[in-house]
């Protein structure tokens, strides 16, 4: 029972709320690891019963795995687990018999051949192929602007010369990893400089560099034609990752980018763009990079081009294993990380690169300085079960300070546990109906198909047992009206076809007294964003606490108008008539009056 006391509270009827909790056995987890696992001690310290096993000892049937609420794999390689055990584990999760936590490390995910395992389908992240490589091969196409403006030398060296030096850093990287490379120079038209070819040695890179050195700056600028030509070349690459780097310093002629960009995106070809100088078309280059999933770089100093090209080539190659200081940033909200609220997130020392699947939630992201963000902690619903993936693992060598966050790993295990089955014949408060309870025979036991009578009684605190008349409302569903719907905790007893159920029922206060959550109305975000708050319909006092009365302003205005009108009426008409040169009428005939009017009109005209 929770009681809340607040100053200024005008409604005491909603100050207390009670709830009941059925206590069952503590959860049971199966921790699978090639050797000893730190996870065992962490879970046992959190009150979870743990059974340990090697990968070869994992059951080969989903039914056997159903005895565990959670199965945790600690840096287990897919070949060690085997296809049969992996399939059984995936089936057990999909049918809701157990939950799954997978911890990374040097032998799991992309480094553990998960791409070829039946376990791949059950995970919220996809492992890269082949998983035993430190990086995936790259097809790289460089598109260089050779227009006349590239001959300018703002720092004593022509921009085109520095662009050639930047390309050398890319060819050296490609040759080191035996990747494919191609180059195109463009003005108003594209010019093939180096056809897409594999560089296997520094000598191959030297030949390519000689061809690039022959580029001369002249002509106009047409980015569209160059990008279309580059797309045709890179599409021929047989590498898993295909990437284009486009450099320009000017404004391009118009082109049909709506045709080429969707084509590149569909082929999973990324384009990074480099804007050199203040005259480059920043808006176009940013749009190209964003549309294709590449990076946008902007610099005024052409001497920074070699560093930009080298950095982008490393990022495009996408290594499978990351080392060094990796920052961690929050992603989507999850109960797993509620314990981290308000804390500074420590860095990681290593991580396995994976790809977040559609429909999964990235709860934490790892960000390396030369690498796009990767899912570090992710979760999703797989069939009737839940799966959590923590790619850095639990060893301090990779996890760093995260290895000491015991509550985080315990919360992973508890999050994936199947829900506790409801107790048979348990009443609950009917939603939307004041003072009514319902009983569902199908929950927690085999339903009796509505056969037989349902008998019940209820005892309010300090009272005696009172009959609870239950009536069939639908197949397997019975309802009754509480004899005393006051909030509190009542004891109940239900009997049906020889089955008896006893327990406690928490009766809340009326829905009409329930406070309205801020986010339950469209006005909530408006109030939160402007520093205000959402008022209850009955909270009229707040609206009138600092009111400004305007009635006396209107009263004053009316008084002034009245006085002005009186003053205007008191001004003598006679003096006004003389000022206009008019004579007052005298008694006489109507004709005399009309004549006087004509004379007055005549004399007033010259005036």
C-alpha positions in Angstrom: 0.0 0.0 0.0 1.4 3.3 -1.0 0.2 6.6 0.5 1.3 10.0 -0.9 1.1 13.2 1.1 1.2 16.5 -0.8 0.8 20.0 0.4 -2.3 21.7 -1.0 -4.0 18.4 -1.8 -7.7 18.9 -2.1 -8.7 15.3 -2.9 -7.7 12.9 -0.1 -9.7 10.0 -1.7 -6.9 9.3 -4.2 -3.9 9.5 -1.7 -3.6 5.8 -1.2 -3.3 2.9 -3.6 -2.9 -0.8 -2.9 -1.6 -3.7 -5.0 -1.1 -7.5 -4.5 1.8 -9.5 -5.6 2.0 -13.3 -5.8 5.4 -14.6 -4.8 6.6 -17.7 -6.7 9.9 -19.5 -7.0 13.0 -17.5 -7.9 14.0 -17.6 -11.6 16.3 -20.2 -13.0 19.0 -19.3 -15.5 21.3 -21.5 -17.7 24.7 -19.9 -18.2 26.6 -21.4 -21.2 30.3 -20.6 -21.5 33.4 -22.5 -22.6 34.9 -22.0 -19.1 34.0 -20.1 -16.0 31.8 -17.1 -16.4 31.5 -13.9 -14.3 27.8 -13.9 -15.2 27.2 -16.8 -12.8 28.2 -14.9 -9.7 26.4 -11.8 -10.9 23.1 -13.6 -11.3 23.4 -15.6 -8.1 24.1 -12.4 -6.3 20.8 -11.0 -7.6 18.8 -13.9 -6.3 18.6 -15.9 -9.6 19.3 -19.7 -9.4 22.0 -20.6 -11.9 22.9 -23.8 -13.7 26.2 -23.8 -15.7 27.0 -25.7 -18.8 29.5 -25.9 -21.6 28.3 -25.4 -25.2 28.3 -29.2 -25.8 26.1 -29.7 -22.7 23.2 -27.5 -23.9 20.0 -29.6 -24.5 19.1 -30.4 -28.1 15.3 -30.0 -27.6 13.3 -26.9 -26.9 11.3 -28.8 -24.2 14.4 -29.4 -22.2 15.4 -25.7 -22.4 11.9 -24.7 -21.2 13.0 -25.6 -17.7 15.0 -22.4 -17.6 13.6 -18.9 -17.4 16.7 -17.5 -19.1 19.5 -18.9 -21.2 22.7 -16.8 -21.4 25.5 -17.4 -23.9 28.8 -15.9 -22.7 31.1 -15.5 -25.7 30.1 -18.8 -27.3 31.2 -19.5 -30.9 28.5 -20.9 -33.2 30.5 -24.0 -34.2 31.0 -24.9 -30.5 27.2 -24.7 -29.9 26.3 -26.6 -33.1 23.3 -26.2 -35.4 21.1 -28.7 -33.5 21.5 -26.9 -30.1 21.2 -23.5 -31.7 18.0 -24.5 -33.4 16.5 -25.9 -30.2 17.4 -22.6 -28.4 15.8 -20.5 -31.1 12.7 -22.7 -31.0 12.5 -22.4 -27.2 12.6 -18.6 -27.4 10.2 -18.4 -30.3 7.6 -20.5 -28.4 8.0 -18.4 -25.2 9.4 -21.2 -23.1 12.6 -19.2 -22.2 14.4 -16.0 -22.8 17.8 -15.5 -24.4 20.8 -13.2 -23.5 23.8 -13.3 -25.8 27.1 -11.7 -24.6 29.8 -10.9 -27.2 33.5 -11.2 -27.1 36.3 -12.5 -29.4 34.4 -15.7 -30.2 30.8 -14.6 -30.8 28.6 -12.7 -33.2 30.6 -11.7 -36.3 33.7 -13.2 -34.9 32.0 -16.5 -34.0 30.4 -17.4 -37.4 26.9 -16.6 -36.2 25.9 -15.7 -39.8 25.8 -19.4 -40.6 24.0 -20.5 -37.4 20.3 -21.0 -36.9 20.8 -18.7 -33.9 21.2 -15.8 -36.3 17.4 -15.6 -36.9 16.6 -15.3 -33.2 19.1 -12.4 -32.5 18.2 -8.7 -32.8 21.5 -8.0 -34.6 22.9 -9.6 -37.7 26.5 -10.9 -37.7 28.7 -10.0 -40.7 30.0 -12.5 -43.1 32.6 -13.9 -43.1 32.8 -13.7 -39.3 36.4 -14.8 -38.9 37.9 -11.8 -40.7 38.9 -8.5 -39.1 37.4 -6.5 -41.9 35.3 -7.0 -45.0 36.8 -6.3 -48.5 36.0 -3.0 -50.0 35.2 -1.7 -53.5 36.2 2.0 -53.6 35.5 4.6 -56.4 37.0 8.1 -56.1 35.3 10.9 -58.1 37.5 14.0 -58.3 36.4 17.5 -59.5 38.9 18.7 -62.2 37.1 21.9 -63.1 39.1 25.2 -63.6 38.5 26.3 -60.0 40.6 23.3 -58.8 43.7 25.1 -60.2 43.4 27.8 -57.5 46.1 27.7 -54.8 44.7 29.4 -51.6 47.6 28.0 -49.6 50.4 28.1 -52.2 49.5 24.7 -53.6 46.8 24.0 -56.2 43.7 22.3 -54.9 43.9 19.6 -57.6 47.4 18.7 -56.4 46.2 18.2 -52.8 43.3 16.2 -54.1 45.8 13.9 -55.8 47.7 13.5 -52.6 44.5 12.6 -50.8 43.8 9.9 -53.4 47.2 8.4 -52.7 46.2 7.8 -49.1 43.1 5.9 -50.3 45.1 3.8 -52.8 47.6 2.9 -50.1 44.8 1.7 -47.8 43.2 -0.3 -50.6 46.4 -1.9 -51.7 47.2 -2.9 -48.1 44.0 -4.9 -47.8 43.8 -6.1 -51.4 40.7 -4.2 -52.2 39.3 -2.8 -55.5 39.8 0.7 -56.6 38.6 3.0 -59.4 38.9 6.7 -60.2 36.9 9.2 -62.3 37.7 12.9 -62.9 35.0 15.2 -64.1 34.3 18.7 -65.5 31.2 19.1 -67.5 31.6 15.4 -68.4 33.1 12.4 -66.6 36.5 11.0 -67.6 37.5 7.5 -66.6 41.0 7.7 -65.1 41.4 4.2 -63.5 38.9 1.4 -64.3 37.8 -0.6 -61.2 40.7 -3.0 -60.4 42.1 -4.9 -57.5 45.3 -3.5 -55.9 47.4 -6.3 -54.3 50.6 -4.4 -53.7 52.3 -1.0 -53.3 53.4 -1.4 -56.9 49.8 -1.6 -58.1 49.0 1.5 -56.1 52.0 3.3 -57.7 50.6 2.6 -61.2 47.2 4.0 -60.2 48.9 7.1 -58.7 50.7 7.8 -62.0 47.4 7.8 -63.9 45.9 10.1 -61.3 48.8 12.5 -61.5 48.0 13.1 -65.1 44.7 14.8 -64.2 44.6 18.5 -65.1 42.2 21.2 -63.9 40.0 22.8 -66.6 36.4 23.1 -67.6 33.1 23.4 -65.8 31.2 21.2 -63.2 28.6 18.5 -63.7 28.3 16.3 -60.5 25.3 14.3 -61.8 27.0 12.9 -64.8 30.1 12.0 -62.8 28.0 10.3 -60.1 26.1 8.3 -62.6 29.3 7.2 -64.3 30.8 6.3 -60.9 27.7 4.2 -60.0 28.0 2.2 -63.3 31.7 1.5 -62.4 31.2 0.5 -58.7 28.2 -1.7 -59.5 30.6 -4.0 -61.2 32.5 -4.6 -57.9 32.3 -8.0 -56.4 33.1 -6.8 -52.9 30.6 -6.9 -50.0 31.1 -3.2 -49.3 31.0 -0.7 -52.2 31.7 2.9 -51.6 32.1 6.2 -53.5 34.1 9.3 -52.4 33.1 12.4 -54.3 35.1 15.7 -54.1 34.1 19.0 -55.5 34.6 22.7 -54.9 31.9 24.2 -57.0 28.2 24.4 -58.0 27.1 21.8 -60.4 24.8 21.9 -63.4 21.4 20.3 -62.8 20.8 16.6 -63.0 18.2 13.9 -62.3 19.5 12.8 -58.9 16.1 11.3 -58.1 17.0 8.5 -60.5 20.6 7.7 -59.5 20.3 8.1 -55.7 17.5 5.5 -55.1 19.5 3.1 -57.4 22.6 3.5 -55.3 20.6 3.0 -52.1 18.9 -0.1 -53.4 22.3 -1.5 -54.3 23.7 -0.7 -50.8 26.3 1.6 -52.3 27.3 4.4 -50.0 28.5 7.8 -51.1 30.6 10.2 -49.0 30.9 13.7 -50.3 33.6 16.3 -49.6 32.9 20.0 -50.0 36.1 22.0 -50.6 35.8 25.8 -50.1 32.9 28.1 -49.6 31.7 27.9 -53.2 30.7 24.2 -53.0 27.1 23.1 -53.2 26.7 22.1 -49.6 23.0 21.4 -49.8 23.4 19.0 -52.7 26.4 17.2 -51.2 24.7 16.7 -47.9 21.6 15.3 -49.6 23.7 12.8 -51.6 25.5 11.5 -48.5 22.3 11.3 -46.4 20.3 9.6 -49.1 22.9 6.8 -49.6 24.1 6.4 -46.0 27.5 8.0 -46.5 29.3 10.8 -44.7 29.5 14.5 -45.5 32.8 16.4 -45.0 33.4 20.1 -45.4 36.7 22.0 -45.3 38.1 25.3 -46.3 41.7 24.0 -46.1 42.6 21.6 -49.0 45.6 20.5 -46.9 43.1 18.4 -44.8 42.0 16.3 -47.8 44.4 13.4 -47.3 43.3 13.0 -43.7 39.6 13.1 -44.8 40.1 10.5 -47.5 42.0 8.1 -45.2 39.4 8.4 -42.5 36.5 7.8 -44.9 38.2 4.7 -46.4 38.7 3.2 -43.0 35.1 3.8 -42.1 33.8 2.3 -45.3 35.8 -0.9 -44.8 33.9 -1.6 -41.6 36.2 -3.7 -39.5 34.4 -6.5 -37.6 36.4 -6.0 -34.4 37.0 -2.6 -32.8 39.7 -1.8 -30.3 40.5 1.3 -28.3 38.3 3.9 -26.6 34.7 3.4 -27.7 32.1 5.9 -26.5 28.7 4.7 -25.5 25.6 6.7 -26.1 21.9 6.0 -25.2 19.5 4.8 -27.8 15.9 3.7 -27.2 14.5 3.5 -23.7 14.3 0.1 -22.0 13.7 -1.3 -18.5 17.2 -2.9 -18.8 19.0 0.5 -18.5 16.7 2.2 -16.0 19.5 1.7 -13.4 21.8 3.8 -15.5 19.5 6.9 -15.4 21.4 10.0 -14.5 24.8 8.3 -14.7 27.7 9.0 -17.0 28.2 6.1 -19.3 31.7 4.7 -19.3 33.6 3.8 -22.5 34.3 0.4 -23.9 37.7 -1.2 -24.8 36.4 -3.4 -27.6 33.3 -4.4 -29.5 32.1 -6.7 -32.2 30.5 -5.0 -35.2 27.0 -6.1 -36.0 24.0 -4.8 -37.9 20.7 -3.9 -36.2 17.8 -5.8 -37.7 14.6 -4.2 -38.7 12.1 -4.2 -35.8 14.9 -4.4 -33.1 15.7 -1.6 -30.6 19.2 -0.3 -30.1 19.3 0.5 -26.4 22.9 1.5 -26.3 25.2 2.5 -29.2 29.0 2.2 -29.4 30.8 5.0 -31.3 34.4 4.7 -32.5 36.1 7.8 -33.8 36.6 6.3 -37.3 33.5 4.2 -37.4 29.7 4.7 -37.6 27.6 3.9 -34.5 27.1 0.2 -33.8 24.4 -1.5 -31.7 26.0 -2.3 -28.3 22.9 -3.3 -26.3 19.9 -4.3 -28.4 16.6 -6.2 -27.8 13.6 -7.4 -29.6 10.6 -9.8 -29.4 11.2 -13.1 -31.2 7.9 -14.9 -31.5 6.6 -15.2 -28.0 10.0 -14.7 -26.3 12.5 -11.9 -25.8 16.2 -11.7 -26.8 18.9 -9.3 -25.7 22.3 -8.9 -27.3 25.3 -7.3 -25.6 28.1 -7.3 -28.1 31.1 -6.2 -26.0 30.8 -9.1 -23.7 31.4 -9.2 -19.9 35.2 -9.5 -19.6 37.0 -6.3 -18.6 39.4 -6.7 -21.5 36.5 -5.6 -23.8 33.8 -4.2 -21.5 36.1 -2.1 -19.4 34.2 -0.4 -16.6 30.9 -1.9 -17.8 32.1 -5.3 -16.4 31.4 -3.9 -13.0 27.8 -2.9 -13.8 26.3 -6.1 -12.2 22.8 -4.7 -12.1 22.8 -4.2 -15.9 23.5 -7.9 -16.6 21.0 -9.0 -14.0 18.4 -6.7 -15.6 19.1 -8.3 -19.0 18.3 -11.8 -17.6 15.2 -10.6 -15.8 13.9 -8.7 -18.9 13.9 -11.8 -21.1 12.3 -14.1 -18.5 8.8 -15.3 -19.5 6.0 -13.8 -17.6 4.7 -15.7 -14.5 1.6 -17.6 -15.4 -1.5 -16.2 -13.6 -3.1 -18.2 -10.8 -6.2 -20.1 -11.8 -9.5 -18.6 -10.8 -8.2 -15.2 -9.9 -10.6 -12.2 -10.0 -9.5 -8.9 -11.3 -11.0 -5.4 -11.6 -13.0 -5.1 -14.8 -11.6 -2.3 -16.9 -14.0 0.6 -17.5 -16.7 -0.7 -15.2 -16.9 0.8 -11.7 -17.0 -1.7 -8.9 -17.1 -4.8 -11.1 -14.8 -7.8 -11.1 -14.3 -10.5 -13.7 -12.9 -14.1 -13.7 -11.4 -15.7 -16.7 -11.3 -19.5 -16.5 -8.9 -19.8 -19.3 -6.1 -18.1 -17.4 -3.8 -20.3 -15.4 -5.6 -23.5 -15.9 -7.5 -25.6 -18.4 -10.9 -23.9 -19.0 -14.0 -25.8 -18.0 -15.9 -24.4 -21.1 -18.3 -22.5 -18.8 -19.7 -25.8 -17.3 -20.8 -25.7 -13.7 -21.5 -22.8 -11.4 -19.0 -20.4 -10.2 -19.2 -19.6 -6.4 -17.4 -16.8 -4.7 -17.1 -14.9 -1.5 -15.2 -11.8 -0.5 -14.1 -10.3 2.9 -13.4 -6.6 3.3 -11.0 -5.5 6.0 -12.6 -5.9 9.4 -15.7 -7.5 7.9 -17.3 -10.9 7.5 -17.5 -13.1 4.3 -20.0 -11.8 1.8 -21.3 -13.7 -1.1 -20.0 -12.7 -4.5 -22.7 -13.5 -7.1 -20.8 -14.4 -10.3 -22.8 -14.5 -13.5 -21.5 -15.9 -16.9 -20.9 -13.0 -19.3 -19.1 -14.9 -22.1 -17.5 -18.4 -22.6 -15.1 -18.9 -19.7 -15.7 -15.4 -18.4 -17.7 -14.6 -15.2 -18.5 -11.1 -13.7 -19.8 -9.8 -10.4 -20.4 -6.5 -8.7 -18.5 -5.9 -5.5 -20.8 -5.5 -2.5 -18.5 -2.8 -1.2 -16.4 -1.2 -3.9 -14.4 1.0 -1.5 -10.6 1.0 -2.2 -8.5 -1.4 -0.2 -7.5 -5.0 -0.2 -10.2 -7.7 0.1 -9.8 -11.4 0.6 -11.5 -13.7 -1.9 -12.4 -17.3 -2.3 -13.7 -18.9 -5.6 -14.9 -22.4 -6.3 -15.7 -24.1 -9.6 -15.9 -27.8 -10.5 -13.9 -28.8 -7.5 -11.3 -26.2 -7.9 -10.8 -23.6 -5.2 -8.7 -20.4 -5.3 -8.0 -18.1 -2.5 -6.1 -14.8 -2.4 -6.2 -11.1 -2.1 -7.8 -8.5 -4.5 -6.7 -4.9 -4.5 -9.6 -2.5 -5.2 -8.4 0.9 -6.5 -10.2 4.2 -6.0 -12.6 5.4 -8.7 -11.3 6.1 -12.2 -12.8 9.6 -11.9 -10.2 10.4 -9.2 -7.2 9.1 -11.1 -4.7 11.9 -12.0 -4.3 12.4 -15.7 -0.8 11.5 -16.9 1.0 14.3 -18.8 1.6 12.2 -21.8 -2.0 10.9 -22.0 -3.1 14.1 -23.8 -1.7 15.9 -26.9 -1.4 19.0 -24.6 1.2 17.1 -22.5 4.2 17.7 -24.8 3.2 21.3 -25.3 3.1 21.9 -21.5 6.4 20.0 -21.0 8.1 21.9 -23.8 7.1 25.3 -22.5 7.7 24.7 -18.8 4.0 24.5 -18.0 1.8 21.7 -16.7 -1.4 19.9 -17.6 -4.3 20.9 -15.3 -7.1 18.6 -14.2 -10.6 19.5 -15.3 -11.4 20.4 -11.7 -8.3 22.6 -11.1 -10.1 25.9 -11.9 -8.5 27.6 -9.0 -5.2 27.7 -10.8 -6.8 29.5 -13.7 -8.2 32.3 -11.4 -5.4 32.5 -8.9 -3.6 35.4 -10.8 -6.5 36.8 -12.8 -6.6 40.4 -14.2 -9.9 42.1 -13.9 -10.8 44.1 -17.0 -14.3 45.3 -16.2 -13.3 48.6 -14.8 -11.4 49.5 -18.0 -14.6 49.0 -19.9 -16.6 50.9 -17.3 -14.2 53.8 -17.5 -14.3 53.8 -21.3 -18.1 53.9 -21.2 -18.1 56.8 -18.7 -15.8 58.8 -20.9 -17.9 58.2 -23.9 -21.0 59.3 -22.0 -19.4 62.5 -20.8 -18.2 63.3 -24.3 -21.7 62.8 -25.6 -23.2 65.1 -22.9 -20.6 67.8 -23.7 -21.4 67.6 -27.4 -25.1 68.1 -26.7 -24.5 71.2 -24.5 -22.7 73.2 -27.1 -25.2 75.9 -28.4 -26.5 75.4 -31.9 -27.0 79.2 -32.3 -23.3 80.0 -32.1 -22.6 77.3 -34.6 -25.3 78.7 -37.0 -23.8 82.3 -36.9 -20.3 80.9 -37.6 -21.7 79.3 -40.7 -23.4 82.6 -41.9 -26.9 81.3 -41.4 -29.9 83.3 -40.3 -32.3 81.9 -37.8 -35.8 81.1 -39.0 -38.7 83.3 -38.0 -42.3 82.5 -37.8 -44.2 82.7 -41.0 -45.5 80.6 -43.8 -43.8 77.5 -45.1 -42.9 79.4 -48.3 -41.2 82.0 -46.2 -39.2 79.3 -44.5 -38.2 77.7 -47.8 -37.2 81.2 -49.1 -35.1 81.8 -46.1 -33.4 78.5 -46.6 -32.6 79.4 -50.3 -31.2 82.8 -49.2 -29.1 81.1 -46.5 -27.8 78.6 -49.0 -26.9 81.3 -51.4 -25.1 83.4 -48.9 -23.2 80.5 -47.4 -21.8 79.3 -50.7 -19.3 82.2 -51.2 -18.2 81.9 -47.6 
